[in-house]
Amino acid sequence: MQIYSGKLVIDLATIVESDEEKVMKNNAHEALSSELMQELRVILGAAGYLAGSVGATLEKVEDVNTNDYSMIKSYVKQSKKDVHRVYNKANRATFRIE
């Protein structure tokens, strides 16, 4: 048997309201809680991978344009619908009626 090791790369982007730089950076990271990071580790573990540390660092790139705004908002809206399907996979139970 052999071990394969490497990195999982995910490009992230989010939209935050304009404010002071420190406030915007805080808002950008707000949803990236330790609970979410643990959920990612568990999902990867269930797929057969040992996930070490999981974290994220977001930096301001540019002011949002109309296309980016529409694309990100649309993706988030669709993902909020699809997430129930992902979480429901873990909540299935089988019952035997006698």
Secondary structure, 3 states (H helix, E strand, C coil): CCCCCCCCCCCCCCCCCCCCHHHHHHHHHCCCCHHHHHHHHHHHHHCCCCCCCCCCCCCCCCCCCHHHHHHHHHHHHHHHHHHHHHHHHHCCCCCCCC
